Amino acid sequence: MADQITRLDEATVAEIAAGEVISRPARVVCELIDNALDAGASRIDIAVDGDGTDRIRVADDGHGLSRADAELAVERHTTSKLSANASSAAAGDAAGALISSSTLGFRGEALAAICDCATVELVTSDGDAVGTTLNVEDGGTTVSDAGRKQGTTVTVTDLFADRPARRESLAGPAAEFSRISDQVADYALARPRVRFALSHDGTTTFSTSGDGPRSALLGVYDADLARQATVLEQATVLDTNGDDSDRQLDVQGILAYPSVTRSSREHVRIAVDGRPVGDSGLRRAVIDGYGSLLAGEAYPVAALDVCPPASGVDPNVHPAKQRVGLRDRDAIEAAVETAVDSVLTTADARQTEAAATDLTTALDAVDRSDPFADLRVIGRFRKLYLLCEDGDELLVVDQHAAHERVNYERLQAAVSDESIPQATLEPPESVSVSPAAAALADAHADLLDSLGFAVEDFGGGTLRVAAVPAPLGRTADADALRATMDSITAAAQPDDPRDALLAELACHPSLKAGEELSADDAEQLLARLGECEQPFACPHGRPTVCRIDEATLAAGFDRNTTRFE
């Protein structure tokens, strides 16, 4: 039986009031998912029509509501997730209800705020023979009997119908559904034991089985990525200066191998106590845990749920609950970084996929002397850097950044005044992409075509690819398409919109960290880099070469002179 719905006292309302505003359809979806998860749902089905203003339907198999609770739930500041005297409990205790709330919703504002800007139908049953239907429209509520098994279904229609300014401020249907898709994916990865299904205009875009993190990764992304991932489950005792005896930090989730990367850090998804959050510090800790295993401007695919001690989390710091306050943040971030590094080291995750090098084909050399003509390769370091001798200087060359510059200038030459050459795929390939990428593919079909991709939406998070770019030593593949879609999603707008996308296409087939180079290949790479118009930086702006003169080395060894003095 669910906890009884009660009205909060005025002091508690003042403490938690966030002035909840439903700013776009994605916020409606998030709030309804929060309620479903708090109700103990094991399955959540989300259906969206258009951009979400026409209809959003969220159905769950949670504990449901009695009629009395259902009627109270649509009022402001009513909740089952805090006691009526939560304020007084928190006033003298840092571990009080407001600070340690383990539920996703607790303010008692969200459902009422949705009812305030839309027509809402709530159908629910707590297991009794007769369920309840509530219809809320134009400030009035009607109640009737319903036949429904235990659980709750909320249908929201005509969102922002009486708020034309807010409706007009929304992006197009593809962009709004992309936001919804990304946020549902966040929940699916944060709660891998819950089954999620998302549909758009009657077509299922993705679903998860609820069988754990690998199955969640399969549902949100694809089978190939799910195979190239390792599960993380680690408990550690935080290294803090406090005297709190409860210092255990649990970190769990899934990490894709470093060979599987994306161009955007948004694929590093973070949850705290099962609550998806946009926490830049924890995201950075995950990326730092990968360390030098990542090449260039690439980011990993990862989904982690970080569970600090209960007394160390404050969820009441953001109106949309998308950020949390963390006690001992530095210690938590350090522990997360260590956990990621440890798992990637012990798993066979340092493997990298073979990448086409194509180092023998010369570029059209620019009209200047080759700055690397006299270099001599004397060694390699960490399977990423070439060590080269140049007179009284030691040059360290980042092989990925150098190869990326070479491939980028090849691409620029190939598409200087025309579309990128295409290679037709016979038969066409089906590519699973993120829900956001699938939603944007149709809207950007012309741009993708100019970049060499012939793509159409096949439904269910699948793109049918009939042609791919072919300006390099081999044709592009699915990862290049995903990187291109990520770049479009990021909405980078340089002077030439193609430049950012060409940089992503150049990155994918370039040498990766950990990839061994023969002596001949190393010499060829330097020769190709010397032919480039801008040889000293990759297309993302990172340097390709670092110079260390002998005087610097001599000073490091506390020598007064160099060999040439």
Number of C-alpha atoms within 10 A of each C-alpha: 9 14 14 13 21 17 20 22 16 12 13 22 21 12 15 19 14 18 12 16 16 20 13 21 25 22 18 25 22 20 19 25 24 18 20 27 22 18 21 16 20 16 20 23 17 23 21 25 18 15 24 25 23 16 20 25 22 23 22 27 22 24 21 28 27 21 20 11 18 21 18 17 22 24 17 17 24 25 24 22 22 24 21 20 16 21 22 16 16 17 13 9 11 14 17 16 21 26 20 18 19 19 18 21 25 25 26 25 24 30 22 19 18 24 23 20 21 24 20 27 21 21 25 31 27 22 16 14 11 16 23 24 23 21 16 21 16 12 10 8 14 11 16 12 14 15 14 19 16 18 23 28 24 21 20 26 21 15 25 22 15 13 11 9 10 14 16 10 10 15 12 13 16 19 18 21 24 22 19 26 26 19 19 24 28 22 24 29 33 27 24 21 18 21 22 27 20 23 18 21 13 10 14 15 23 23 22 25 19 20 12 19 28 25 23 29 28 19 26 27 19 18 14 12 18 21 14 17 24 20 19 20 15 17 15 15 16 20 14 14 8 9 7 10 8 13 19 16 19 21 23 21 25 24 28 23 26 26 22 19 23 24 22 17 19 17 19 23 24 27 28 23 22 21 25 28 22 18 16 13 13 25 25 15 22 29 24 19 21 23 14 14 24 21 23 21 18 20 20 24 25 26 28 28 24 23 20 25 20 17 17 19 22 22 25 22 14 12 15 19 20 16 20 19 15 16 15 17 16 15 15 27 19 17 24 27 20 17 23 26 20 15 20 23 12 9 14 12 18 17 15 16 13 12 13 14 18 17 21 14 12 16 19 13 14 12 8 9 10 17 14 17 12 11 18 17 19 11 13 18 12 12 14 23 20 21 19 21 17 16 13 13 17 19 22 21 23 26 28 22 31 28 26 29 30 29 32 24 24 21 22 17 14 16 18 10 8 9 14 22 19 20 18 16 13 9 9 15 16 17 20 25 22 23 25 24 27 26 24 21 21 16 14 13 16 14 16 22 17 17 24 23 26 22 24 16 18 14 16 18 25 21 24 16 23 18 23 26 26 20 22 20 14 14 18 22 18 16 17 23 26 21 22 24 25 24 20 20 16 12 11 14 12 9 8 8 13 18 18 20 21 21 22 27 26 26 28 24 25 25 26 26 23 20 16 14 17 8 13 11 15 18 18 17 21 26 21 24 30 23 23 22 16 14 24 20 16 27 26 16 11 15 15 22 19 13 13 14 14 17 17 13 14 14 12 9 9 9 11 9 11 14 8 8 5
